[in-house]
Amino acid sequence: MLEKAIIGMASLRLISGTIEILAALWILRLNQVDKALLVNSGLALVGPIVLLTTTTIGLIGLAEKINLTKMLIIFAGVALIFIGVRK
């Protein structure tokens, strides 16, 4: 039996992948660079949201198994990813 956290994380990744594929098809259909850039910019929101959500679900699933220090280190790592991407 699969854990709820695993099902949630996999579902979000499948939805995210589907959005990416649909956006790529939409870009092909638009066939205009300016409109394609708008679609691509919209996708820039999807990635970080999915990353944060799947990480949160995973940490909730691990909450009973890992201590607070390790959980804080994981959150710090995710924060550093976002800081590194912004700079």
Summary of the structure (lengths in Angstrom):
residues: 87
radius of gyration: 16.5
end to end distance: 42.2
largest distance: 50.9
contacts: 198
relative contact order: 0.12
helix: 87%
strand: 0%
